C-alpha cells in the first residue's frame, strides 16, 4: 500500500494552472472536501476513494477528484524536506 495526498488545483485554465490561494479556489463552492490523504495501491484507487467520500457530502461534485485537471494526486514518500504535510482548521 501507498499513501496519496489529493487536493484541488487553485484555478483551472485550459492551458495551465493559475494560482489562487485559500478560499478564492473556484472549486470551493459546492465541494465539501478540499483534500485527502488516502492509503491505496494505485492513484486511480485513491482518486476513486476520494470521489466516493465526496459524494457523501455532495452527489454532484464527486467527479472532481477523478479529474487530474482539477485535482492533484501525489504519492507521499519519506523523501523530501521536513515540514508539515497536513494542517486542518476547525470550522
PDB file of N, CA, C and O in Angstrom:
ATOM      1  N   UNK A   1       0.841  -1.198   0.000  1.00  0.00           N
ATOM      2  CA  UNK A   1       0.000   0.000   0.000  1.00  0.00           C
ATOM      3  C   UNK A   1       0.877   1.250   0.000  1.00  0.00           C
ATOM      4  O   UNK A   1       1.996   1.258   0.514  1.00  0.00           O
ATOM      5  N   UNK A   2       0.326   2.299  -0.595  1.00  0.00           N
ATOM      6  CA  UNK A   2       0.994   3.586  -0.661  1.00  0.00           C
ATOM      7  C   UNK A   2       0.082   4.647  -0.057  1.00  0.00           C
ATOM      8  O   UNK A   2      -1.130   4.459   0.043  1.00  0.00           O
ATOM      9  N   UNK A   3       0.680   5.754   0.340  1.00  0.00           N
ATOM     10  CA  UNK A   3      -0.097   6.906   0.795  1.00  0.00           C
ATOM     11  C   UNK A   3      -0.138   7.927  -0.333  1.00  0.00           C
ATOM     12  O   UNK A   3       0.859   8.167  -1.015  1.00  0.00           O
ATOM     13  N   UNK A   4      -1.317   8.524  -0.515  1.00  0.00           N
ATOM     14  CA  UNK A   4      -1.537   9.519  -1.563  1.00  0.00           C
ATOM     15  C   UNK A   4      -2.116  10.774  -0.937  1.00  0.00           C
ATOM     16  O   UNK A   4      -2.968  10.705  -0.051  1.00  0.00           O
ATOM     17  N   UNK A   5      -1.647  11.922  -1.406  1.00  0.00           N
ATOM     18  CA  UNK A   5      -2.226  13.194  -0.976  1.00  0.00           C
ATOM     19  C   UNK A   5      -2.952  13.790  -2.177  1.00  0.00           C
ATOM     20  O   UNK A   5      -2.390  13.906  -3.266  1.00  0.00           O
ATOM     21  N   UNK A   6      -4.204  14.162  -1.961  1.00  0.00           N
ATOM     22  CA  UNK A   6      -5.042  14.726  -3.019  1.00  0.00           C
ATOM     23  C   UNK A   6      -5.502  16.104  -2.602  1.00  0.00           C
ATOM     24  O   UNK A   6      -5.798  16.339  -1.430  1.00  0.00           O
ATOM     25  N   UNK A   7      -5.564  17.012  -3.553  1.00  0.00           N
ATOM     26  CA  UNK A   7      -6.042  18.358  -3.283  1.00  0.00           C
ATOM     27  C   UNK A   7      -6.551  19.007  -4.559  1.00  0.00           C
ATOM     28  O   UNK A   7      -6.370  18.488  -5.660  1.00  0.00           O
ATOM     29  N   UNK A   8      -7.188  20.145  -4.383  1.00  0.00           N
ATOM     30  CA  UNK A   8      -7.742  20.900  -5.503  1.00  0.00           C
ATOM     31  C   UNK A   8      -6.661  21.790  -6.104  1.00  0.00           C
ATOM     32  O   UNK A   8      -5.913  22.441  -5.374  1.00  0.00           O
ATOM     33  N   UNK A   9      -6.577  21.821  -7.445  1.00  0.00           N
ATOM     34  CA  UNK A   9      -5.737  22.829  -8.087  1.00  0.00           C
ATOM     35  C   UNK A   9      -6.367  24.180  -7.776  1.00  0.00           C
ATOM     36  O   UNK A   9      -7.578  24.273  -7.575  1.00  0.00           O
ATOM     37  N   UNK A  10      -5.560  25.210  -7.737  1.00  0.00           N
ATOM     38  CA  UNK A  10      -6.071  26.517  -7.335  1.00  0.00           C
ATOM     39  C   UNK A  10      -7.063  27.118  -8.314  1.00  0.00           C
ATOM     40  O   UNK A  10      -8.166  27.486  -7.911  1.00  0.00           O
ATOM     41  N   UNK A  11      -6.713  27.230  -9.575  1.00  0.00           N
ATOM     42  CA  UNK A  11      -7.657  27.700 -10.596  1.00  0.00           C
ATOM     43  C   UNK A  11      -7.343  26.956 -11.878  1.00  0.00           C
ATOM     44  O   UNK A  11      -6.182  26.829 -12.265  1.00  0.00           O
ATOM     45  N   UNK A  12      -8.363  26.473 -12.523  1.00  0.00           N
ATOM     46  CA  UNK A  12      -8.164  25.681 -13.724  1.00  0.00           C
ATOM     47  C   UNK A  12      -8.341  26.557 -14.963  1.00  0.00           C
ATOM     48  O   UNK A  12      -9.291  27.331 -15.074  1.00  0.00           O
ATOM     49  N   UNK A  13      -7.420  26.411 -15.864  1.00  0.00           N
ATOM     50  CA  UNK A  13      -7.415  27.112 -17.137  1.00  0.00           C
ATOM     51  C   UNK A  13      -7.147  26.046 -18.190  1.00  0.00           C
ATOM     52  O   UNK A  13      -6.450  25.076 -17.891  1.00  0.00           O
ATOM     53  N   UNK A  14      -7.659  26.175 -19.396  1.00  0.00           N
ATOM     54  CA  UNK A  14      -7.451  25.158 -20.425  1.00  0.00           C
ATOM     55  C   UNK A  14      -5.983  24.908 -20.721  1.00  0.00           C
ATOM     56  O   UNK A  14      -5.614  23.814 -21.147  1.00  0.00           O
ATOM     57  N   UNK A  15      -5.137  25.914 -20.497  1.00  0.00           N
ATOM     58  CA  UNK A  15      -3.723  25.783 -20.833  1.00  0.00           C
ATOM     59  C   UNK A  15      -2.825  25.480 -19.641  1.00  0.00           C
ATOM     60  O   UNK A  15      -1.800  24.818 -19.800  1.00  0.00           O
ATOM     61  N   UNK A  16      -3.182  25.943 -18.469  1.00  0.00           N
ATOM     62  CA  UNK A  16      -2.308  25.751 -17.313  1.00  0.00           C
ATOM     63  C   UNK A  16      -3.076  25.944 -16.021  1.00  0.00           C
ATOM     64  O   UNK A  16      -4.286  26.172 -16.019  1.00  0.00           O
ATOM     65  N   UNK A  17      -2.346  25.848 -14.924  1.00  0.00           N
ATOM     66  CA  UNK A  17      -2.920  26.093 -13.602  1.00  0.00           C
ATOM     67  C   UNK A  17      -2.466  27.477 -13.155  1.00  0.00           C
ATOM     68  O   UNK A  17      -1.267  27.750 -13.094  1.00  0.00           O
ATOM     69  N   UNK A  18      -3.412  28.344 -12.846  1.00  0.00           N
ATOM     70  CA  UNK A  18      -3.112  29.691 -12.379  1.00  0.00           C
ATOM     71  C   UNK A  18      -3.367  29.714 -10.881  1.00  0.00           C
ATOM     72  O   UNK A  18      -4.437  29.311 -10.426  1.00  0.00           O
ATOM     73  N   UNK A  19      -2.409  30.174 -10.127  1.00  0.00           N
ATOM     74  CA  UNK A  19      -2.501  30.081  -8.666  1.00  0.00           C
ATOM     75  C   UNK A  19      -3.428  31.126  -8.050  1.00  0.00           C
ATOM     76  O   UNK A  19      -3.311  32.317  -8.341  1.00  0.00           O
ATOM     77  N   UNK A  20      -4.319  30.691  -7.228  1.00  0.00           N
ATOM     78  CA  UNK A  20      -5.072  31.495  -6.274  1.00  0.00           C
ATOM     79  C   UNK A  20      -4.800  30.881  -4.919  1.00  0.00           C
ATOM     80  O   UNK A  20      -4.288  29.765  -4.840  1.00  0.00           O
ATOM     81  N   UNK A  21      -5.126  31.574  -3.869  1.00  0.00           N
ATOM     82  CA  UNK A  21      -4.873  30.995  -2.555  1.00  0.00           C
ATOM     83  C   UNK A  21      -6.162  30.813  -1.781  1.00  0.00           C
ATOM     84  O   UNK A  21      -7.149  31.520  -1.984  1.00  0.00           O
ATOM     85  N   UNK A  22      -6.118  29.849  -0.897  1.00  0.00           N
ATOM     86  CA  UNK A  22      -7.173  29.619   0.079  1.00  0.00           C
ATOM     87  C   UNK A  22      -8.584  29.600  -0.453  1.00  0.00           C
ATOM     88  O   UNK A  22      -8.912  28.806  -1.336  1.00  0.00           O
ATOM     89  N   UNK A  23      -9.426  30.477   0.083  1.00  0.00           N
ATOM     90  CA  UNK A  23     -10.856  30.445  -0.207  1.00  0.00           C
ATOM     91  C   UNK A  23     -11.204  31.020  -1.567  1.00  0.00           C
ATOM     92  O   UNK A  23     -12.374  31.006  -1.947  1.00  0.00           O
ATOM     93  N   UNK A  24     -10.237  31.523  -2.311  1.00  0.00           N
ATOM     94  CA  UNK A  24     -10.510  32.010  -3.667  1.00  0.00           C
ATOM     95  C   UNK A  24     -10.607  30.873  -4.665  1.00  0.00           C
ATOM     96  O   UNK A  24     -10.856  31.108  -5.847  1.00  0.00           O
ATOM     97  N   UNK A  25     -10.414  29.649  -4.210  1.00  0.00           N
ATOM     98  CA  UNK A  25     -10.440  28.485  -5.099  1.00  0.00           C
ATOM     99  C   UNK A  25     -11.832  28.339  -5.713  1.00  0.00           C
ATOM    100  O   UNK A  25     -12.818  28.250  -4.981  1.00  0.00           O
ATOM    101  N   UNK A  26     -11.929  28.312  -7.049  1.00  0.00           N
ATOM    102  CA  UNK A  26     -13.249  28.231  -7.686  1.00  0.00           C
ATOM    103  C   UNK A  26     -13.974  26.920  -7.414  1.00  0.00           C
ATOM    104  O   UNK A  26     -15.191  26.847  -7.585  1.00  0.00           O
ATOM    105  N   UNK A  27     -13.255  25.887  -6.997  1.00  0.00           N
ATOM    106  CA  UNK A  27     -13.903  24.611  -6.713  1.00  0.00           C
ATOM    107  C   UNK A  27     -14.343  24.510  -5.255  1.00  0.00           C
ATOM    108  O   UNK A  27     -14.927  23.500  -4.862  1.00  0.00           O
ATOM    109  N   UNK A  28     -14.073  25.539  -4.442  1.00  0.00           N
ATOM    110  CA  UNK A  28     -14.542  25.506  -3.056  1.00  0.00           C
ATOM    111  C   UNK A  28     -16.062  25.578  -2.990  1.00  0.00           C
ATOM    112  O   UNK A  28     -16.662  25.058  -2.049  1.00  0.00           O
ATOM    113  N   UNK A  29     -16.693  26.211  -3.972  1.00  0.00           N
ATOM    114  CA  UNK A  29     -18.150  26.288  -3.994  1.00  0.00           C
ATOM    115  C   UNK A  29     -18.724  24.936  -4.392  1.00  0.00           C
ATOM    116  O   UNK A  29     -18.522  24.478  -5.516  1.00  0.00           O
ATOM    117  N   UNK A  30     -19.427  24.309  -3.486  1.00  0.00           N
ATOM    118  CA  UNK A  30     -20.086  23.051  -3.781  1.00  0.00           C
ATOM    119  C   UNK A  30     -19.255  21.821  -3.478  1.00  0.00           C
ATOM    120  O   UNK A  30     -19.796  20.718  -3.404  1.00  0.00           O
ATOM    121  N   UNK A  31     -17.955  21.986  -3.300  1.00  0.00           N
ATOM    122  CA  UNK A  31     -17.111  20.844  -2.954  1.00  0.00           C
ATOM    123  C   UNK A  31     -16.951  20.835  -1.449  1.00  0.00           C
ATOM    124  O   UNK A  31     -16.554  21.838  -0.857  1.00  0.00           O
ATOM    125  N   UNK A  32     -17.257  19.709  -0.828  1.00  0.00           N
ATOM    126  CA  UNK A  32     -17.197  19.634   0.624  1.00  0.00           C
ATOM    127  C   UNK A  32     -15.787  19.471   1.157  1.00  0.00           C
ATOM    128  O   UNK A  32     -15.442  20.047   2.189  1.00  0.00           O
ATOM    129  N   UNK A  33     -14.980  18.702   0.474  1.00  0.00           N
ATOM    130  CA  UNK A  33     -13.623  18.415   0.925  1.00  0.00           C
ATOM    131  C   UNK A  33     -12.628  19.148   0.040  1.00  0.00           C
ATOM    132  O   UNK A  33     -12.837  19.272  -1.167  1.00  0.00           O
ATOM    133  N   UNK A  34     -11.542  19.635   0.640  1.00  0.00           N
ATOM    134  CA  UNK A  34     -10.502  20.303  -0.139  1.00  0.00           C
ATOM    135  C   UNK A  34      -9.239  19.458  -0.231  1.00  0.00           C
ATOM    136  O   UNK A  34      -8.292  19.840  -0.918  1.00  0.00           O
ATOM    137  N   UNK A  35      -9.212  18.331   0.441  1.00  0.00           N
ATOM    138  CA  UNK A  35      -8.042  17.463   0.357  1.00  0.00           C
ATOM    139  C   UNK A  35      -8.242  16.162   1.106  1.00  0.00           C
ATOM    140  O   UNK A  35      -9.114  16.038   1.966  1.00  0.00           O
ATOM    141  N   UNK A  36      -7.404  15.191   0.751  1.00  0.00           N
ATOM    142  CA  UNK A  36      -7.440  13.865   1.369  1.00  0.00           C
ATOM    143  C   UNK A  36      -6.020  13.320   1.480  1.00  0.00           C
ATOM    144  O   UNK A  36      -5.152  13.672   0.681  1.00  0.00           O
ATOM    145  N   UNK A  37      -5.789  12.479   2.450  1.00  0.00           N
ATOM    146  CA  UNK A  37      -4.639  11.583   2.477  1.00  0.00           C
ATOM    147  C   UNK A  37      -5.239  10.189   2.542  1.00  0.00           C
ATOM    148  O   UNK A  37      -5.981   9.858   3.467  1.00  0.00           O
ATOM    149  N   UNK A  38      -4.908   9.378   1.545  1.00  0.00           N
ATOM    150  CA  UNK A  38      -5.570   8.080   1.367  1.00  0.00           C
ATOM    151  C   UNK A  38      -4.537   6.986   1.191  1.00  0.00           C
ATOM    152  O   UNK A  38      -3.531   7.177   0.508  1.00  0.00           O
ATOM    153  N   UNK A  39      -4.781   5.850   1.801  1.00  0.00           N
ATOM    154  CA  UNK A  39      -3.953   4.663   1.590  1.00  0.00           C
ATOM    155  C   UNK A  39      -4.603   3.829   0.497  1.00  0.00           C
ATOM    156  O   UNK A  39      -5.763   3.434   0.612  1.00  0.00           O
ATOM    157  N   UNK A  40      -3.835   3.561  -0.580  1.00  0.00           N
ATOM    158  CA  UNK A  40      -4.344   2.765  -1.710  1.00  0.00           C
ATOM    159  C   UNK A  40      -3.152   2.216  -2.492  1.00  0.00           C
ATOM    160  O   UNK A  40      -2.034   2.718  -2.378  1.00  0.00           O
ATOM    161  N   UNK A  41      -3.406   1.194  -3.273  1.00  0.00           N
ATOM    162  CA  UNK A  41      -2.355   0.590  -4.102  1.00  0.00           C
ATOM    163  C   UNK A  41      -1.921   1.525  -5.230  1.00  0.00           C
ATOM    164  O   UNK A  41      -0.728   1.677  -5.494  1.00  0.00           O
ATOM    165  N   UNK A  42      -2.914   2.159  -5.904  1.00  0.00           N
ATOM    166  CA  UNK A  42      -2.627   2.970  -7.089  1.00  0.00           C
ATOM    167  C   UNK A  42      -3.368   4.298  -7.032  1.00  0.00           C
ATOM    168  O   UNK A  42      -4.321   4.469  -6.272  1.00  0.00           O
ATOM    169  N   UNK A  43      -2.903   5.236  -7.856  1.00  0.00           N
ATOM    170  CA  UNK A  43      -3.512   6.563  -7.903  1.00  0.00           C
ATOM    171  C   UNK A  43      -4.999   6.508  -8.229  1.00  0.00           C
ATOM    172  O   UNK A  43      -5.797   7.198  -7.595  1.00  0.00           O
ATOM    173  N   UNK A  44      -5.377   5.697  -9.210  1.00  0.00           N
ATOM    174  CA  UNK A  44      -6.797   5.652  -9.591  1.00  0.00           C
ATOM    175  C   UNK A  44      -7.671   5.151  -8.445  1.00  0.00           C
ATOM    176  O   UNK A  44      -8.824   5.563  -8.317  1.00  0.00           O
ATOM    177  N   UNK A  45      -7.133   4.272  -7.622  1.00  0.00           N
ATOM    178  CA  UNK A  45      -7.889   3.774  -6.466  1.00  0.00           C
ATOM    179  C   UNK A  45      -8.035   4.873  -5.406  1.00  0.00           C
ATOM    180  O   UNK A  45      -9.079   4.993  -4.765  1.00  0.00           O
ATOM    181  N   UNK A  46      -6.979   5.672  -5.230  1.00  0.00           N
ATOM    182  CA  UNK A  46      -7.042   6.785  -4.283  1.00  0.00           C
ATOM    183  C   UNK A  46      -8.061   7.824  -4.760  1.00  0.00           C
ATOM    184  O   UNK A  46      -8.854   8.336  -3.969  1.00  0.00           O
ATOM    185  N   UNK A  47      -8.032   8.124  -6.043  1.00  0.00           N
ATOM    186  CA  UNK A  47      -8.986   9.086  -6.602  1.00  0.00           C
ATOM    187  C   UNK A  47     -10.426   8.598  -6.450  1.00  0.00           C
ATOM    188  O   UNK A  47     -11.324   9.378  -6.135  1.00  0.00           O
ATOM    189  N   UNK A  48     -10.635   7.315  -6.674  1.00  0.00           N
ATOM    190  CA  UNK A  48     -11.983   6.757  -6.545  1.00  0.00           C
ATOM    191  C   UNK A  48     -12.468   6.840  -5.097  1.00  0.00           C
ATOM    192  O   UNK A  48     -13.628   7.168  -4.851  1.00  0.00           O
ATOM    193  N   UNK A  49     -11.586   6.546  -4.139  1.00  0.00           N
ATOM    194  CA  UNK A  49     -11.963   6.633  -2.721  1.00  0.00           C
ATOM    195  C   UNK A  49     -12.342   8.073  -2.356  1.00  0.00           C
ATOM    196  O   UNK A  49     -13.317   8.292  -1.637  1.00  0.00           O
ATOM    197  N   UNK A  50     -11.578   9.053  -2.846  1.00  0.00           N
ATOM    198  CA  UNK A  50     -11.896  10.461  -2.583  1.00  0.00           C
ATOM    199  C   UNK A  50     -13.237  10.834  -3.212  1.00  0.00           C
ATOM    200  O   UNK A  50     -14.045  11.537  -2.604  1.00  0.00           O
ATOM    201  N   UNK A  51     -13.461  10.361  -4.420  1.00  0.00           N
ATOM    202  CA  UNK A  51     -14.711  10.646  -5.116  1.00  0.00           C
ATOM    203  C   UNK A  51     -15.913  10.089  -4.357  1.00  0.00           C
ATOM    204  O   UNK A  51     -16.930  10.767  -4.209  1.00  0.00           O
ATOM    205  N   UNK A  52     -15.793   8.868  -3.885  1.00  0.00           N
ATOM    206  CA  UNK A  52     -16.889   8.239  -3.131  1.00  0.00           C
ATOM    207  C   UNK A  52     -17.164   9.000  -1.836  1.00  0.00           C
ATOM    208  O   UNK A  52     -18.321   9.182  -1.459  1.00  0.00           O
ATOM    209  N   UNK A  53     -16.104   9.447  -1.153  1.00  0.00           N
ATOM    210  CA  UNK A  53     -16.292  10.203   0.095  1.00  0.00           C
ATOM    211  C   UNK A  53     -16.947  11.555  -0.198  1.00  0.00           C
ATOM    212  O   UNK A  53     -17.818  12.003   0.548  1.00  0.00           O
ATOM    213  N   UNK A  54     -16.529  12.196  -1.279  1.00  0.00           N
ATOM    214  CA  UNK A  54     -17.120  13.483  -1.655  1.00  0.00           C
ATOM    215  C   UNK A  54     -18.609  13.337  -1.948  1.00  0.00           C
ATOM    216  O   UNK A  54     -19.398  14.214  -1.597  1.00  0.00           O
ATOM    217  N   UNK A  55     -18.996  12.244  -2.583  1.00  0.00           N
ATOM    218  CA  UNK A  55     -20.407  12.018  -2.916  1.00  0.00           C
ATOM    219  C   UNK A  55     -21.275  11.923  -1.664  1.00  0.00           C
ATOM    220  O   UNK A  55     -22.475  12.189  -1.729  1.00  0.00           O
ATOM    221  N   UNK A  56     -20.688  11.548  -0.524  1.00  0.00           N
ATOM    222  CA  UNK A  56     -21.451  11.538   0.728  1.00  0.00           C
ATOM    223  C   UNK A  56     -21.845  12.958   1.124  1.00  0.00           C
ATOM    224  O   UNK A  56     -22.874  13.171   1.765  1.00  0.00           O
ATOM    225  N   UNK A  57     -21.008  13.932   0.732  1.00  0.00           N
ATOM    226  CA  UNK A  57     -21.274  15.336   1.062  1.00  0.00           C
ATOM    227  C   UNK A  57     -22.110  16.004  -0.025  1.00  0.00           C
ATOM    228  O   UNK A  57     -23.094  16.685   0.265  1.00  0.00           O
ATOM    229  N   UNK A  58     -21.709  15.803  -1.276  1.00  0.00           N
ATOM    230  CA  UNK A  58     -22.380  16.449  -2.403  1.00  0.00           C
ATOM    231  C   UNK A  58     -22.390  15.500  -3.589  1.00  0.00           C
ATOM    232  O   UNK A  58     -21.343  15.243  -4.183  1.00  0.00           O
ATOM    233  N   UNK A  59     -23.524  14.991  -3.931  1.00  0.00           N
ATOM    234  CA  UNK A  59     -23.606  13.987  -5.003  1.00  0.00           C
ATOM    235  C   UNK A  59     -23.205  14.538  -6.368  1.00  0.00           C
ATOM    236  O   UNK A  59     -22.982  13.762  -7.298  1.00  0.00           O
ATOM    237  N   UNK A  60     -23.109  15.855  -6.507  1.00  0.00           N
ATOM    238  CA  UNK A  60     -22.785  16.457  -7.801  1.00  0.00           C
ATOM    239  C   UNK A  60     -21.296  16.658  -8.033  1.00  0.00           C
ATOM    240  O   UNK A  60     -20.877  16.834  -9.177  1.00  0.00           O
ATOM    241  N   UNK A  61     -20.488  16.637  -6.984  1.00  0.00           N
ATOM    242  CA  UNK A  61     -19.094  17.038  -7.124  1.00  0.00           C
ATOM    243  C   UNK A  61     -18.084  15.921  -6.916  1.00  0.00           C
ATOM    244  O   UNK A  61     -16.885  16.197  -6.868  1.00  0.00           O
ATOM    245  N   UNK A  62     -18.510  14.690  -6.793  1.00  0.00           N
ATOM    246  CA  UNK A  62     -17.570  13.590  -6.595  1.00  0.00           C
ATOM    247  C   UNK A  62     -16.594  13.428  -7.743  1.00  0.00           C
ATOM    248  O   UNK A  62     -15.461  12.993  -7.537  1.00  0.00           O
ATOM    249  N   UNK A  63     -17.020  13.772  -8.949  1.00  0.00           N
ATOM    250  CA  UNK A  63     -16.181  13.598 -10.124  1.00  0.00           C
ATOM    251  C   UNK A  63     -14.957  14.487 -10.159  1.00  0.00           C
ATOM    252  O   UNK A  63     -14.007  14.192 -10.883  1.00  0.00           O
ATOM    253  N   UNK A  64     -14.953  15.576  -9.392  1.00  0.00           N
ATOM    254  CA  UNK A  64     -13.804  16.470  -9.381  1.00  0.00           C
ATOM    255  C   UNK A  64     -12.531  15.728  -8.951  1.00  0.00           C
ATOM    256  O   UNK A  64     -11.439  16.052  -9.419  1.00  0.00           O
ATOM    257  N   UNK A  65     -12.665  14.749  -8.075  1.00  0.00           N
ATOM    258  CA  UNK A  65     -11.498  14.008  -7.568  1.00  0.00           C
ATOM    259  C   UNK A  65     -10.975  13.004  -8.578  1.00  0.00           C
ATOM    260  O   UNK A  65      -9.867  12.493  -8.418  1.00  0.00           O
ATOM    261  N   UNK A  66     -11.745  12.712  -9.608  1.00  0.00           N
ATOM    262  CA  UNK A  66     -11.303  11.793 -10.660  1.00  0.00           C
ATOM    263  C   UNK A  66     -10.584  12.530 -11.798  1.00  0.00           C
ATOM    264  O   UNK A  66      -9.985  11.895 -12.667  1.00  0.00           O
ATOM    265  N   UNK A  67     -10.640  13.848 -11.794  1.00  0.00           N
ATOM    266  CA  UNK A  67     -10.131  14.660 -12.901  1.00  0.00           C
ATOM    267  C   UNK A  67      -8.778  15.297 -12.567  1.00  0.00           C
ATOM    268  O   UNK A  67      -8.723  16.210 -11.742  1.00  0.00           O
ATOM    269  N   UNK A  68      -7.683  14.835 -13.190  1.00  0.00           N
ATOM    270  CA  UNK A  68      -6.357  15.394 -12.918  1.00  0.00           C
ATOM    271  C   UNK A  68      -6.205  16.866 -13.313  1.00  0.00           C
ATOM    272  O   UNK A  68      -5.272  17.527 -12.858  1.00  0.00           O
ATOM    273  N   UNK A  69      -7.102  17.388 -14.148  1.00  0.00           N
ATOM    274  CA  UNK A  69      -7.040  18.806 -14.493  1.00  0.00           C
ATOM    275  C   UNK A  69      -7.574  19.675 -13.358  1.00  0.00           C
ATOM    276  O   UNK A  69      -7.252  20.861 -13.276  1.00  0.00           O
ATOM    277  N   UNK A  70      -8.385  19.091 -12.489  1.00  0.00           N
ATOM    278  CA  UNK A  70      -8.990  19.848 -11.394  1.00  0.00           C
ATOM    279  C   UNK A  70      -8.363  19.530 -10.041  1.00  0.00           C
ATOM    280  O   UNK A  70      -8.409  20.346  -9.121  1.00  0.00           O
ATOM    281  N   UNK A  71      -7.782  18.346  -9.926  1.00  0.00           N
ATOM    282  CA  UNK A  71      -7.196  17.927  -8.650  1.00  0.00           C
ATOM    283  C   UNK A  71      -5.850  17.251  -8.886  1.00  0.00           C
ATOM    284  O   UNK A  71      -5.590  16.704  -9.958  1.00  0.00           O
ATOM    285  N   UNK A  72      -5.006  17.301  -7.867  1.00  0.00           N
ATOM    286  CA  UNK A  72      -3.737  16.574  -7.937  1.00  0.00           C
ATOM    287  C   UNK A  72      -3.815  15.360  -7.026  1.00  0.00           C
ATOM    288  O   UNK A  72      -4.587  15.333  -6.068  1.00  0.00           O
ATOM    289  N   UNK A  73      -3.014  14.371  -7.335  1.00  0.00           N
ATOM    290  CA  UNK A  73      -2.919  13.155  -6.531  1.00  0.00           C
ATOM    291  C   UNK A  73      -1.462  12.711  -6.589  1.00  0.00           C
ATOM    292  O   UNK A  73      -1.016  12.151  -7.590  1.00  0.00           O
ATOM    293  N   UNK A  74      -0.733  12.961  -5.523  1.00  0.00           N
ATOM    294  CA  UNK A  74       0.692  12.657  -5.470  1.00  0.00           C
ATOM    295  C   UNK A  74       0.977  11.615  -4.401  1.00  0.00           C
ATOM    296  O   UNK A  74       0.389  11.633  -3.319  1.00  0.00           O
ATOM    297  N   UNK A  75       1.882  10.714  -4.723  1.00  0.00           N
ATOM    298  CA  UNK A  75       2.288   9.715  -3.734  1.00  0.00           C
ATOM    299  C   UNK A  75       3.102  10.399  -2.643  1.00  0.00           C
ATOM    300  O   UNK A  75       3.999  11.192  -2.928  1.00  0.00           O
ATOM    301  N   UNK A  76       2.782  10.085  -1.398  1.00  0.00           N
ATOM    302  CA  UNK A  76       3.556  10.567  -0.258  1.00  0.00           C
ATOM    303  C   UNK A  76       4.660   9.555   0.018  1.00  0.00           C
ATOM    304  O   UNK A  76       4.395   8.367   0.204  1.00  0.00           O
ATOM    305  N   UNK A  77       5.882  10.027   0.042  1.00  0.00           N
ATOM    306  CA  UNK A  77       7.012   9.167   0.380  1.00  0.00           C
ATOM    307  C   UNK A  77       7.747   9.792   1.551  1.00  0.00           C
ATOM    308  O   UNK A  77       7.407  10.888   1.996  1.00  0.00           O
ATOM    309  N   UNK A  78       8.735   9.105   2.038  1.00  0.00           N
ATOM    310  CA  UNK A  78       9.526   9.677   3.130  1.00  0.00           C
ATOM    311  C   UNK A  78      10.630  10.589   2.609  1.00  0.00           C
ATOM    312  O   UNK A  78      11.384  11.160   3.396  1.00  0.00           O
ATOM    313  N   UNK A  79      10.731  10.730   1.284  1.00  0.00           N
ATOM    314  CA  UNK A  79      11.709  11.628   0.669  1.00  0.00           C
ATOM    315  C   UNK A  79      11.256  13.074   0.823  1.00  0.00           C
ATOM    316  O   UNK A  79      10.063  13.340   0.964  1.00  0.00           O
ATOM    317  N   UNK A  80      12.189  13.994   0.797  1.00  0.00           N
ATOM    318  CA  UNK A  80      11.848  15.416   0.824  1.00  0.00           C
ATOM    319  C   UNK A  80      12.253  16.090   2.116  1.00  0.00           C
ATOM    320  O   UNK A  80      12.720  15.455   3.061  1.00  0.00           O
ATOM    321  N   UNK A  81      12.058  17.397   2.126  1.00  0.00           N
ATOM    322  CA  UNK A  81      12.415  18.211   3.283  1.00  0.00           C
ATOM    323  C   UNK A  81      11.418  18.007   4.418  1.00  0.00           C
ATOM    324  O   UNK A  81      10.264  17.643   4.193  1.00  0.00           O
ATOM    325  N   UNK A  82      11.876  18.245   5.621  1.00  0.00           N
ATOM    326  CA  UNK A  82      10.995  18.194   6.792  1.00  0.00           C
ATOM    327  C   UNK A  82       9.961  19.304   6.673  1.00  0.00           C
ATOM    328  O   UNK A  82      10.268  20.397   6.196  1.00  0.00           O
ATOM    329  N   UNK A  83       8.758  19.029   7.097  1.00  0.00           N
ATOM    330  CA  UNK A  83       7.714  20.044   7.058  1.00  0.00           C
ATOM    331  C   UNK A  83       6.350  19.445   7.304  1.00  0.00           C
ATOM    332  O   UNK A  83       6.186  18.226   7.350  1.00  0.00           O
ATOM    333  N   UNK A  84       5.384  20.308   7.458  1.00  0.00           N
ATOM    334  CA  UNK A  84       4.004  19.895   7.717  1.00  0.00           C
ATOM    335  C   UNK A  84       3.405  19.325   6.437  1.00  0.00           C
ATOM    336  O   UNK A  84       3.528  19.926   5.370  1.00  0.00           O
ATOM    337  N   UNK A  85       2.768  18.188   6.538  1.00  0.00           N
ATOM    338  CA  UNK A  85       2.079  17.580   5.400  1.00  0.00           C
ATOM    339  C   UNK A  85       0.596  17.945   5.424  1.00  0.00           C
ATOM    340  O   UNK A  85      -0.002  18.183   4.375  1.00  0.00           O
ATOM    341  N   UNK A  86       0.010  17.991   6.600  1.00  0.00           N
ATOM    342  CA  UNK A  86      -1.410  18.307   6.716  1.00  0.00           C
ATOM    343  C   UNK A  86      -1.636  19.220   7.910  1.00  0.00           C
ATOM    344  O   UNK A  86      -1.144  18.957   9.007  1.00  0.00           O
ATOM    345  N   UNK A  87      -2.381  20.292   7.689  1.00  0.00           N
ATOM    346  CA  UNK A  87      -2.834  21.177   8.762  1.00  0.00           C
ATOM    347  C   UNK A  87      -4.319  21.402   8.534  1.00  0.00           C
ATOM    348  O   UNK A  87      -4.714  21.933   7.496  1.00  0.00           O
ATOM    349  N   UNK A  88      -5.133  21.008   9.478  1.00  0.00           N
ATOM    350  CA  UNK A  88      -6.595  21.123   9.321  1.00  0.00           C
ATOM    351  C   UNK A  88      -7.151  22.083  10.369  1.00  0.00           C
ATOM    352  O   UNK A  88      -6.909  21.917  11.565  1.00  0.00           O
ATOM    353  N   UNK A  89      -7.888  23.073   9.918  1.00  0.00           N
ATOM    354  CA  UNK A  89      -8.515  24.028  10.812  1.00  0.00           C
ATOM    355  C   UNK A  89      -9.927  23.590  11.143  1.00  0.00           C
ATOM    356  O   UNK A  89     -10.646  23.078  10.285  1.00  0.00           O
ATOM    357  N   UNK A  90     -10.315  23.790  12.379  1.00  0.00           N
ATOM    358  CA  UNK A  90     -11.690  23.535  12.788  1.00  0.00           C
ATOM    359  C   UNK A  90     -12.547  24.696  12.318  1.00  0.00           C
ATOM    360  O   UNK A  90     -12.210  25.856  12.557  1.00  0.00           O
ATOM    361  N   UNK A  91     -13.662  24.393  11.645  1.00  0.00           N
ATOM    362  CA  UNK A  91     -14.572  25.449  11.186  1.00  0.00           C
ATOM    363  C   UNK A  91     -15.423  25.963  12.303  1.00  0.00           C
ATOM    364  O   UNK A  91     -16.245  26.855  12.093  1.00  0.00           O
TER     365      UNK A  91
END
